[in-house]
Amino acid sequence: MATQTISKSKAETAYAWIRERIRTREYEPGYRLVLSTIAEALEVSVVPVREAIRQLEAEGLVTYERNVGARVSTYNQDVYFETMETIAVLEGRATALSAPLLETEDLAQARAVNQKMRDLLEDFDPIEFTQLNKAFHRVLFGKCPNARLVQLLFDEWENLEYFRVSTFRYVPQRAQDSVEEHERLVALIEAKADKFYIEAQARNHRLETSTTYRQRLNAENTADKDN
């Protein structure tokens, strides 16, 4: 049992070490992950490194190619949309659990952030808008009592950062709708609406953004085929 615990700890260390280098782009998309080199850097055997890479592969951050080995994934639309769907589910639940605990000051803060987003619509900056969007949602689920749920949500946010995609860059028209939906979410929480209804609205709000982006991509693909 002790040996298994030690082995698991080494695999977790290797996982965190590799993942951080992927996140910071020290390991760029397409970078070849050599097990022996990583094992030597971490002063462990290749066994925990292999286990860590399998986990990263399951998360879509690493791909395995025959006769080549493990590489850092390049942009993958399927993984991106799966991540967005996961965020929608986790964020919806976290917001619903947080809602009864939010105070007047919290809702005022959320509205202030949303107003900054509204002001930004006139001279649109998708990167800043995305950061404000994260800040807004962080307020709404900020008092979620389920710490594990929140950690899972932050992990998925971090996974999304890997793709370096600001959806609003490609579908700027979605930004206006997003701001209005934010206001409705705050109003629902203020009115102490049913938590399951709040959860559904928060989840659908997130899903609508990815749906709009998917429709844009599908339209572009159709246009390319027609030309």
N, C-alpha and C positions, 0 to 999 in steps of 0.2 A: 504493500500500500504506500509506504514511504517513497519507494522508487517511482511509482506511478505519479505521485504528487510532484516530485522533483522534475520528472520528465515533462509533466503538464506545465509546470512553472517555466521551464526553459522554452517550451513551444509558445507560451503566451508572451514571453519576453521577445522571442524572435518575431512573432507576429506584430507586436507593437513597434519594434525597431524597423522592420521592413515597411510597414504601413505608413509610418511617419515620413520615411524617405520618399514614398510614392506621393504622399499628400503635399510635401514641400517641393516636389518636382526635382529633388536630387536624383531620383530615379525617374527619368522622363518616360512618357509613353513609348513602348517599343524596347525599352532597356532590358537586356538579358540578365536574368537573375541566376547567378551561378551559385549553387548550393554550397559548394566547398569554400568559396570565397567568403560568403556570408557567415558560414559556420566558423571559419577561422577568425573573422572579425569579432564574433560574439563569444569565441572560445568555448564552443559547444560542438557536439557531433552533428552530422547532417540530418539525423532523425528528427529533432524538433524543428529544424529549418524546413524540412519537407512538409511537416505537419502544418506549419504556419503558412506556407505557400498554398497548400490545399485549401485552407480556410480563406485566404485572399482570393483564390480562384473561384470559390463558391460565392464570394461577394462581388465578383465581376471585375476586381481590380487587377487580376493576373490572368493571363491565358497560357495554355500549354500547347505547344506545337510539336508535332512529331519530328524527330531528328534535329530539333532546335532546342527544346526545353521550355522553361518558364520565362515569360516576358511580361512586362508591365503592359496592361491593356491600353489600346488606343480607344478613342471615343466610340462608345457603343450605345446606339440609340435605345435598344431594348433594355439594357441595364439602367439607363437614365430614366426611362419611364417607369420601370419597376421600382426604382428608388423613390420617385415622386409619389407613386401610389402608396408605398410604405409610409412615407412622411405624412401623407394625407390621413391615413388611418391612425397613426400614432399621435399626430398633432390634434386631430379631432377629439380623441379620447382624453388627452392631457388637458386640452382646453375645457372640456366638460367637467373634469374633476377639479380644475382650478377655479372655475367660474364662481362657485358659492363662496370662495374665500377671498375674492377680489374686492377691494375697498374703493371708495370714491376716488381716492388719490391714484389708484392703479388705472382706473378707467379714464381719468383725466390724462394720465401719461400716455395711454394708448391713443387717445384722440389727438394729443399733441403730435405724436409721431405720424399719425395718419394725415394730419394737416400738412406736415412737411412733405409727405408724399404727394398730396394734392397740389401743393405749391410747385412741386418739381415737374408736374405735367406740362407746364407752360414752356419750360426749357429742359426737355426730357434727357435724363442721364440714367440709362438702364442699370448701370453698376451701382450707383448711389441709391436708386430706387429699390434695388434688390436688398441692399444692406438695411435700409429703413424698413422694408417689408419683414425681414428677419427680426428686427428690433421690436416691431409691432407685435408679432406673434409670440415673441419671447415674454412680453408683458402678459399676454392673455393666458399662457400656460405656466407662467412663472411661479404660481403657488400650488401647482399640482403636487399632492401629497405622495404620489407614487414615484419615488426617486429613480427606480429602475426603469420605469417607462420614459422618464425624461432623459435618462442617459442613453437609452436606445434611440430616442429621437435625435439627440445631438450627434450620435454616431452616424445616423443616416444623413443628417445635414452635412457632416464632414465628408461622407461618401459623395454627396452631390457636389461639394467643392472641388472634388477631383476632376470633374468634367469641365469645370470653369465655364459653365453655361449660365448666362442670365437670360432666362426665357423671355423677359420683357424686351430684350434687344431685338428678338425676332418677331414678337407679337406686341408691339408697343400699344396697340389699341386695347389690349387686355388690362393695361395699367389703370385706365379710367374705371372700368368695371370693378377692378380689385379694390380700389379706394372706396367705392360705394358699398361693396360687400363688407369691408372692414367696419364701416360705420354701422351697418345693420347688425353685425356680430356684437359690437360693443353695446348697442341698444338692447339686444336680446339678453345679454348678461346683466345689464342694468335693470331690466324688467324682471329678472329672476325667472326667465323662461325655463321650461323643462330641460334637464341636463342632456337627455337623449336627443332632443331637438337641437340644442346647441352643438352637440357632438356631430350630428348629421350636417348641420350648416357649415361648421368649420371644416369638416372633411370634404364636403362638396366644393367649398371655396377653393381648396387646394387642388382638387381634381380638375376643376374647370380650367385652371391655368395650364396644366399639362395637356388637357384635351384640346384647348385652343392651339397650343404649340403643335400637337400631333396633326391637327387638321391643316395647319400651315404647311407642314412637311409633306403631307399627302397631296396637297394641291400642287406643290412644287414638283413632286415626283410625276404627277399626272401631266403637268405642263411639259416636263422634259421628254416624256414619252411621245407626246403629240408633236413635238418639234423635230 
